[in-house]
Amino acid sequence: MRSMISKAGLGLICLLAAPATASAAEGVYMCAFTDIYECVEVAGCKRVSHDFANLAPVLKFDFDKNVMHSDDLGAEPREVKMEHIKQKGDVILLHGVGANEESPRSFSAAISTKTGKIRAGISTGDATLSLTGDCVDGL
């Protein structure tokens, strides 16, 4: 279970690996996840660390270039193209399917352009990560 979830951070990066479709979102957002929960059947949800989730502390979403950057200290920066981006009013919506063959996964996120809050989830056949955090724009 731990190895499946520990690969979730890499899956987050691999999830958005195709050109955007119908994107109205603009600008650059830096987002940090402040709360990460692993949820499994019967046991419920428990708070986990960034390290446990293998998730970079900060993600940069560049909607002008349709790429997401992961700059984790001590690791090579990763950049992938994002797919399925749409802005509905004050909310930017993202979703995708991971390219990880070992542990297939899906990803979804909503960023409020009004409050800067991000809510996201990564799901596999075994568990779900529930993520919340804050974003700043214009960087």
N, C-alpha and C positions, 0 to 999 in steps of 0.2 A: 504494500500500500504506500509506504513512504517513498519508494523509488518512483511510483506512478505519479504521486503528487509533486515530488521534487523535480520532475521533468515538466511540470506545468508551466513554469516560467519560460522555458525554452519553447514550449507549445504556444504560449502567448505571442512570442515573436514570430513563430512560423505560421500562425493562424491567418495572418493578414497578408498573404503573399501573392496577390493578383491585382491587376489594375482596378481602380475604383469604378463603380458604376453609379451613375446618377448622383454625383456629389455636389452639394451646394455649400458645404462647409468650407470656411476659409481661415487662413491664419495658422499660427503655431501655438500649441498648448503643451506645457510641461506639467506632467501629472505624477503625483506621489501617492502610493497606496498607504493609508494609515492603519487600516484594519483589514486583516485577512483571516478568513475562517474556512476550515476544511469541514465539509459536511458529508457524512456517510450514513447508510441505512442503520437503523436501530440505535447506534451510538449518538446520533445527532451531530451538532456542530461544535467545534472547538477552535479557539483562536490559535493561529500558528504564526511563525516568524517569516520574514522575507526569505531567509536562508532555507527554511523548511520547504517553502513553496518554490524555491529556486527562481525568485522574481527580483528583477532589478529594482532598486529603490525609486528610480525616476525613469519615466518613459516620456519621450518627446513625440508628439503627434504633429506632423507637418502636413496640414490639409491642402496647402498650395501645391506641394509636390506629391501628395498621396503616399507618404512614407512614414513609418514609425521607427524611431531610434531607441535603442537600449544602451545606455552608457553606464555600465556597472563597473565600479572601480576594481581594478585587478583582473578584468576580463576584456576581451576584444569587443569594441562597440559593434553592435549589430544593427543593420538597417534592412527593412523589408517593405515592399509595396503593400498598401492597404487595399482591401476590397470591401464592397457593400457598405458604403458611407452615405448617409443621408441626414440632412438637417430638417427637422420639423419644428418650426417656431424657435423656441429658445433651447432646444435640445439637439445635440449631435448624436446620432445613433450609428453604431458600428457592429458588425457581426461577421463571423467567418467560420470556416471549418479548418482544423489543424492539418498540417502536412506530416505529422509525426506518425510513422507506420507502427511503431511499438505500442503506442497508446493514443489511438484516435481521440480527438477532442473537438469541442466547439467553443466559441468565444462570443460574448456579447457585451456591449458597454453602452452607457448613456452618459454624456457630458453635458451639464447644464451651463450654457453660456451666460446665464444670469448670476448663478451662485458660485460657479467654478467647481461644483461637486462632480465626482465621477463615481458611478456605480457599475460594477462589472462582474461577470461570472465566467468561469472556465469549467466545462463539464466533460467528464469521461464516462466510461461504462461503470466505473467503480465509485466515483466520488465527484464532488463539486467544490470548487473554491469560490467563495463569495468575497468580493473585494470592494472596499469603499475608500475614497481619498479625495484629494483636492487638486485642482488644476489652476494654473495661471496662464493667461494668453498674452500674445504680443511679444514673445521673446524671440 
